[in-house]
Amino acid sequence: MPLPAHLPEPSGPVLTLSLSSCRAGRLVIARGELDMSTTHLLTELVDQLVRRPRTGPPQLILDLTGVTFFCAAGVNALLTVQHTLRERSVRLLLCGLSPRVQRILDITGDRTRFDIRPVAEALDAPHTDSLRVRSTVGVTTAQAGRRGG
């Protein structure tokens, strides 16, 4: 669905997911909007990750520091990710919750359902220099709309 004429089309991706590795496990950094048109990207990425042979600790760290929009669809995606990982005996750690994410998790009462840590503690490393970015996924508004979210 195109945006109304008075709203400009974003020039960059609406959501970017970066996948890295650290001593504590795999790290996914989310930046942008986690809404009903983009959450499938997160759940599909996790589905692909659990199918790969595991290297390192059985843990996925999801850094939500850069999340600028979050709604019930985002909560549902986090619960889906957590369920998918638990089925494979992989632990989910959330870190760097933006104020928007914190507020929605508090409103829905779901904050206590997740293991939430400060970023440095979740990474279990004093510096993040050791991270290696392996892949990045981004989607523009037009791409998200084609999905039918």
C-alpha positions as CSV (number, residue, x, y, z in Angstrom):
1,M,0.0,0.0,0.0
2,P,1.6,3.3,-1.0
3,L,2.0,6.1,1.6
4,P,-0.3,9.1,1.4
5,A,1.2,11.9,-0.8
6,H,2.0,14.1,2.2
7,L,4.2,11.4,3.8
8,P,7.6,10.9,2.2
9,E,8.8,7.4,1.5
10,P,11.7,6.5,3.8
11,S,15.1,6.6,2.0
12,G,16.5,3.6,4.0
13,P,15.3,0.3,5.3
14,V,12.5,0.3,7.8
15,L,14.1,-2.6,9.7
16,T,17.7,-3.8,9.7
17,L,18.8,-7.0,11.3
18,S,22.5,-7.6,11.7
19,L,23.9,-11.0,12.7
20,S,27.2,-11.3,14.5
21,S,29.0,-13.7,16.8
22,C,30.5,-13.1,20.2
23,R,31.8,-15.3,23.1
24,A,28.3,-15.4,24.6
25,G,26.6,-16.8,21.4
26,R,25.0,-15.4,18.3
27,L,23.9,-11.7,18.4
28,V,21.1,-10.2,16.4
29,I,21.0,-6.4,16.4
30,A,17.7,-4.9,15.4
31,R,17.4,-1.3,14.2
32,G,14.2,0.4,13.0
33,E,10.6,-0.6,13.2
34,L,9.3,-3.9,14.5
35,D,5.7,-3.9,13.4
36,M,3.3,-6.2,11.6
37,S,5.0,-5.5,8.2
38,T,8.5,-6.3,9.4
39,T,8.4,-8.8,12.3
40,H,8.4,-11.7,9.9
41,L,12.0,-10.8,9.1
42,L,13.0,-11.5,12.7
43,T,11.1,-14.7,13.0
44,E,12.4,-16.0,9.6
45,L,16.0,-15.1,10.5
46,V,15.7,-17.1,13.8
47,D,14.0,-20.0,12.0
48,Q,17.0,-20.1,9.6
49,L,19.5,-19.8,12.5
50,V,18.1,-22.8,14.4
51,R,18.4,-24.9,11.3
52,R,22.1,-24.3,11.0
53,P,24.6,-26.4,12.9
54,R,25.3,-24.6,16.2
55,T,28.7,-23.3,17.0
56,G,29.4,-21.7,20.4
57,P,27.0,-21.3,23.3
58,P,23.4,-22.3,22.9
59,Q,22.2,-18.7,23.2
60,L,20.8,-16.0,21.0
61,I,21.2,-12.4,22.1
62,L,18.8,-9.9,20.6
63,D,19.8,-6.3,21.0
64,L,16.9,-4.0,20.7
65,T,18.7,-0.7,21.4
66,G,18.0,0.7,17.9
67,V,14.3,-0.2,17.7
68,T,12.4,3.0,17.0
69,F,8.9,1.5,16.8
70,F,7.4,-1.5,18.6
71,C,3.9,-2.7,19.0
72,A,1.9,-5.8,19.8
73,A,3.2,-7.5,16.6
74,G,6.7,-7.0,18.0
75,V,5.7,-8.6,21.3
76,N,4.2,-11.5,19.4
77,A,7.4,-11.9,17.3
78,L,9.5,-11.9,20.5
79,L,7.3,-14.6,22.0
80,T,7.5,-16.6,18.8
81,V,11.3,-16.3,18.7
82,Q,11.5,-17.4,22.3
83,H,9.3,-20.5,21.6
84,T,11.3,-21.4,18.5
85,L,14.6,-21.2,20.4
86,R,13.3,-23.1,23.5
87,E,12.2,-26.0,21.2
88,R,15.9,-26.2,20.2
89,S,17.2,-25.8,23.7
90,V,18.6,-22.3,22.9
91,R,18.3,-19.5,25.3
92,L,17.1,-16.0,24.3
93,L,18.6,-13.0,26.0
94,L,17.1,-9.6,25.3
95,C,19.3,-6.6,25.8
96,G,19.4,-2.9,25.1
97,L,15.7,-2.4,25.3
98,S,14.8,1.0,23.8
99,P,12.3,3.0,25.9
100,R,9.6,2.1,23.4
101,V,10.2,-1.6,23.7
102,Q,10.3,-1.4,27.5
103,R,7.0,0.6,27.6
104,I,5.1,-1.9,25.4
105,L,6.4,-4.9,27.3
106,D,5.4,-3.3,30.5
107,I,1.9,-2.4,29.2
108,T,1.3,-5.9,27.9
109,G,2.8,-7.5,31.1
110,D,5.2,-9.5,29.0
111,R,8.5,-8.0,30.3
112,T,8.8,-10.8,33.0
113,R,8.5,-13.5,30.3
114,F,12.0,-12.6,29.0
115,D,15.5,-12.8,30.3
116,I,16.5,-9.1,29.9
117,R,20.1,-8.0,30.6
118,P,22.2,-4.9,30.1
119,V,24.1,-5.1,26.8
120,A,27.6,-5.6,28.3
121,E,26.3,-8.4,30.6
122,A,24.5,-10.1,27.8
123,L,27.5,-10.1,25.5
124,D,29.6,-11.4,28.4
125,A,32.5,-9.4,27.1
126,P,33.9,-6.0,28.2
127,H,34.2,-4.8,24.6
128,T,32.2,-5.5,21.5
129,D,35.2,-5.1,19.2
130,S,35.4,-8.9,18.9
131,L,32.0,-9.0,17.1
132,R,32.1,-10.1,13.4
133,V,29.2,-9.0,11.3
134,R,28.2,-11.9,9.1
135,S,25.1,-10.6,7.4
136,T,22.6,-7.8,7.4
137,V,19.0,-7.9,6.3
138,G,17.0,-4.7,5.6
139,V,13.6,-4.0,4.2
140,T,12.1,-0.8,2.8
141,T,8.5,0.2,3.3
142,A,7.7,-0.8,-0.3
143,Q,9.2,-4.3,0.3
144,A,7.4,-4.7,3.6
145,G,4.1,-3.8,2.0
146,R,4.5,-6.4,-0.7
147,R,4.7,-9.1,2.0
148,G,1.2,-8.3,3.1
149,G,2.3,-8.1,6.9
